[in-house]
Every structure is written in C-alpha cells, then in structure tokens.
Amino acid sequence: MKNSGFKILCADDSIAIRTYLADLLKSWNFSVTTCSSGKEAWETYLADPTYSVFILDWVMPEMNGLETCKLIRDSHQEGYKYIMMLTSKDSTEDIVEALVSGADDYLSKPFHPTELKARINTAYRMYTYEQEQKQIEYNTRLACYQALTELAEARDYETGQHLNRVAAMSKLIAKTIGMDKTYQDQIEIFAPMHDIGKVGIPDGILHLPRKLSPEEFEVIKTHSTVGYQILNGKPTMEMGADIAYGHHEKWNGKGYPRGIAGEEIPLSARIVSIIDVYDALRAVRPYKKAYSHEDSVNCIYSDEGKSFDPKIVAAFRSVEGKIKELFDTQYKSFSETPH
C-alpha cells in the first residue's frame, strides 16, 4: 500500500464495474472500498470521513453521483477530497455540470486501465503535497510552541528539567487512560506550558529561597490566569490554555484561580495537576528537600477525590513504576547543576 492514509471509495450500481475497479486499484497497492449506490457511499463517508478519493458513477439509484459529489464537497471535512465522475455522459454540457457540482475530474465509460491509473496518480500527488504542507505547518507550530515553553525554562535550570519531565509523564498518563495518539502528542507538547504565566511573576518573588508569605503566594497564584491570557484565543493552542488555567484547580473545588470542581476541570489540566505535584515533591527546591518516591505517591493517594480526579489517580497508580523511572532517569538536583 502506497500510503495507509490514502483511501479510495468507489460507488457504482454495477457489480461488474465495482469488482473491476476494486481489482485494478488493489493491484496498484491502493486501499479501496466499494459501494452499490450514492446513498451507501454517502453513509460510508459519514462513518469514515478519511477517504481521499471518490470515484462516483453518475447514474445510480437512490442518490446519483452528482448529488453525492455535492454532499461530499459541502461537508467541509478535513483534507481535500478528490472526486472523479465515472460516466458515459461525455458532452461538453455534462462535463461542465460535473465540474460545477464540485467534481475534480471525470472518466468516460468504457475506460482504459492506464487512463484510470494516471488520474489516480494525479490525485495521489495532490494528496502527498497536502500531507507535506500539513507537516510543514505542524513543524512551524511546534517551533512556536517550543519557543513559548523556553520562556519559562529560561527562568531557571530546574524549571526546564521539570517541564521536560512533566511532558513525558503526562503523555504516559494520557496513554494509560486510553486517549488516542493525537491527544497524547498534544499533551506532551502543551503540558510544559502549564507554568508559562510565571513569565509575569517578578524574580524577587519567583526565586525566593524560602516558603512564601500569604501575600507573596497570592502573587504567585496569578500565574495561572496570566498563562491563560497568553495562550487563550490562539488557534491550535486551546489545550495549552486549558492546562495553564486549570492545573491548580482541585477535584473538590478548593483550588484556584476559579474554584471549579470535578469534570468542570479540563481533562488535560487534571492530568498535568497530579504530575506537576508528584514532580515538585520529588525535586529539591530552595525552600524544601526532595521527598522520596514512596512519600510522594502517598501524598497523592491520600488526596484522591480531594485534589485529584480518582480516575487519574487510578491510572497513575497503575504506572507508578514507570513514573518513578521517568523521574529518576531525568532528574538532576541543584547540587549537580552547573552554575
């Protein structure tokens, strides 16, 4: 198969033509699904909108090819859909009607296999180009995300390490609770932004080598709102905004800055919350010694249903050994950090 993401859907009411098309396309290593009507093709597409190419017979029962073409084109699903009309109608008027209806191409019956292959290859080149552009766009966004994260990292070395660990451990929890790969990748990218709002906290408070006074702590608490203000409203950065705003909220509603509770707190923030606390407990800070893994997880488990979502705690418990390994292999204490 050329590309597992490049899928073709063929619709024709003739079983002979459907079989012929499927055999040809499969012999060229393309993934193909066949339907016997326009209605079946439309329903198949609604159930799985990832098809890239459609070969539609013009004349079909229940819903003809042009009607199906218009529905597909008007659905505005992600990714360009290359639509080819397969028809014995080949007058100029018919061709214009097909193209105006949203078709990209047409193929007259009877057709030669080499002509079909050439047209499918054209569609595949368009698909490949689109995928390349998406990757370029993704890489550009990723570079911007990393630049934002480095704003927080620049404040002190330990914070930079902390962000990397939080990213890895948050992704592990997301995988453990069954989130798909896209979600896992997103939380790995955005979890390090949870403290991005600290760029707005004065160094005189952020770096104090002691426990904060109540007044100083109130200033520190504003980093959640500042982080949200930085990320909110930016396309593709919704998860980052949710995490920045919600990672200090508590399951029982006694967190900050909004005091929201339970599933009102975005899932991504609930995941990062427990990881952020674990990592902070394990690490040496100017105002505290490092907790052992055992003491850290006991603190977390004792807060189940209070600070933390019980579902996330259960996932954390199931991969506790891997969490410990991730921390132990990535952590360097202040005493090991070059100054």
N, C-alpha and C positions, 0 to 999 in steps of 0.2 A: 504494500500500500504506500502510495507516494506520501500521503500525509493523513494521519488519523483524523485531523480536524476538517479535512476537505471531503464533504459528503454530498452525494448527488441523489436527488429524488426525481423519479420518472413517473409520469401519470399518463396512461393510455388505456382505453377500454378494450383494446385488442390484446388478448393474452399472448398471441404470437409475437407482436411487436414488443410487448413488455419483456418477454423472455429473451428476445433477440438483443434488446438494449442492455438488459442486465448482464447477459453473457459477454457482450462486447466490452462493456465498461469494467467488469471484473477481470477480464483478460488483460486489461491495461492497468490493473492494480488500483482501481478506484473503488471506494466504498459506495454502494448503491442500494437504494430502497425503491420498490415499485408499488404503484397504486393503480386501481382499476377505474378511478373516477376523479374528477376535480374535487368533489366533496371529501373523498378519502384522503386526497393529497393535502387539502387544507387542514383537516383534522390531524393528520400525521405531523404536519409542520407546527401546528399549535402545541402538540405534545412534545416536540423537539425542534425548537427554532434554530438549531445549529447547522442546518443544511446550507450549503454554499451555492449549489447549482440546482436549477429546476428545469427539467425537460417536460413540457406540457403539450399534450395533444390538444388541438384546437377544439375539435368536436368530441365531447364526452357527455354522458348522462349526468343528471342532477346539477352539475356545475361545469360549464365549459372552460376551456383553457384560458380564455381572456378574462373571465370572471375570477378564476383562481389567481391569475397573474396580478390583477388589480388588488386583490385582498393581501397577497404576499407583499406587494410593493407598499401598500398603505399601512402595513403592520409595524413598520419602523423598528424592527428588531436589530440588535447589534450586528454589525458586519454587513458588507454589501452582498446582496443576493443576485446572482447572475441567472436570468430567466431566458430560456430558449423555447420558442414555439415550434412544435413539430406538426406540420400540416401539409395538406395537398393544395391549400389555397396559396397561390403564389402571384396573384395580380399585384400591381403597384398599390392599389387601394387596400388590399388585405395586409400587405407588408406594413404600410403606414399605420393602419389601425392597430396592428400588433405592437409596433414601437411606441405609439402614442399611449397605449394601455399600460406601458411600463416594461415591455419585453426588451431585452438587450440584443437578441438575435433570433433568427428563425432558420429552420431547416426543412426543405421541401421533401415530401414523400414521393417516390421512394428515394432514400438517401444512400450514399456510398459510405462505408465504414471510415475511410480515410478522411472524408469531409467532417464527419462527426468527431473523430479524434482531434482534428485540427482545431475545431471550435471549442471542444472541452479543454484542450491545452491552452487556448486563449483565456478561458475562464480561470484555469489554474494559475496562469501567470498573474492575472489580476488578484486572485486570492493571495498568492505569495507576496506580491507587492504590498497589499494591505497589511499582512502579518508583519512584514518588515517595518512598515511605518508605525504600527502599534508598538513594536519593540523599541523603536527609536523614541517614541513618545513616553513609553514606560521608563526607559533609561533616563530620560531628561527629568521626569517627575522624581525618580528615585534620587538623582543627584541633588535636586532641590530639597527633598526630604532630609537627606544626609547633611546638607548644609545647615538646615534648621537645627537638627539634632546636635551638630557640632557647636552651636551657640551655647547649649547647656554644658557640653563636655568641656568647653574652654574655661569654665569657671573653676574647676579643679580636677586633678587627675582621677581621684577616687570616683567622682561622679561619672566620668567617662567609662570607667570599668563597670560601674553599677548599671549604666544604660545598656551596655552590651549583654550583661547577664540577664537583665530583665527581659530583653528582646528574646533571647534563646529560651528562657524558662516559660515565658508567656506563650510562645509558639507551641511548646510541649503540652501545656495545659489545654490549649485550643484543640490540638490534635486528640488529646485524651478524651475530651467531651464530645468528639465526633464532628467537629467543624470541618468544612471542606478545605481543600488546599489553598484556594483563593483567600479564604478568611485567615488561615494560618499564616500565609505570606504577608497579608496586610497587618496583622497584629505584630508580626516580627518587625515590620517597618515602623509602625506607629507607637508601639509600646515605649521606645526610647524617648518619645516626645512628652511623656507624662509630666515631666518637670520643666518643660520648656518655659513656663511662666516665671521661673526663677531668674531669667534674664532681667526681670523688672524689680528684683529684690536687691536692696543696697548691700554691697560687700560687707559693710560694717555689721550687718545682721546675719547675712548668709554664712559668714565664716567665723562666727563667734565660737571660741573653743570651750564652750560651757553650755549648760542647759539654758534655754531661752526663758526670759521673763514672760509673763502673760501678755504684756504689751508687744513684745518682740514676736511672740508666736502669732499674734493677730496679723502682724505684717507678713510673716512667712505664709500664712494661710491664703493670702491674696494671690499666691502663685497659681492656684487652680483657675481662678477667674481670669487672670492675665493670660495664662496659656490658652484658655478657651477663646479669648478675644483675638489672640494671634492667629489661631487656626480656623475659627468659625467662619463659614461663608466661603471658604476656599474650595473650589471644585476638587473632588477626589480626596479631600482631607477630612471628611466627616468623622471617620473613626478616630483620627488623632485628636480632634476637638472633643469627642466624647470621652476619651481617655483622660485628657488634660483636665477636663471639668469634673469628672466623676470618680477619679481614683482614690479620693479621700472620703467619699461617701461610705456609709455603713449600711449593712443589710437591715439593721433595726431603725434606721432613720436618724441616727445620732451623729452622723458625720458632717462634713462641710464640703462646699460652701452653701448648698441648697437644702440639706437635710432631707433628701429624698430617700426612699426605702425600697427594699426588695427588688423586684424586676423593673421598677422605675429606673433603676441604675442600669445604664447600658452594659451588656454582657462583657464587652471589651474592657470596660473600666473595672468590673467585678474581678476579671481575671488578673489584670495588672495590679489591682489593690493587694491581693494576697501575696503575689510575687514580690511586689515592692516592699512589703512588710518583712517577708522572710529574708530578703537580701539585706535590708537595713539592719535587721537583728544580727545577722551573721558577720557583718562587716565592722571593723574598727572605725570609730568616728572620733573626732577630737573630744567629744563630751561623753564617750562611753567605750567600754571594752566590747570585744566580739562575744556574742553568745555562741554556744555550741549548736550543732545541728539539732540535737535532741531537745535542748531547751527552746530553740526557735520554733520547731514544729509543735511542741507542747503549748506554746503561747498561741499559735494559730488555731490548734484544735480546740483549745479552751474558749476561743472566740467564735466558734462555729455558730451560726444563727444569730450572732450579735453583730460583729463587724463584717463577717464573711458569709457569702452565699453557701449554704450547705452542699449544693451540687458541685461547686468549685472546690470546696474543701475535700469532698469525696474523691474528686479527680486528682487533687494534689496528693492525697494520702496514697492513692494507687500508684503514683510515680515518684513517691518520696525519695527513693534511692537514686533515681536519675536526676532529680532536682539537686540533691546533695552533690552528686558527681559533677554536674554543670558548675555549681558554685566553687567547689574545691579545685577544679582544674583551671578556672579562670580568675580566681581571686588572688590579689597581691595586697598585703597590708601596707599601711603607710610606711612602716619601717623598711619595706622592700622597695618603696617608690623613690626613684632618684629625684633630688631637689636641686 
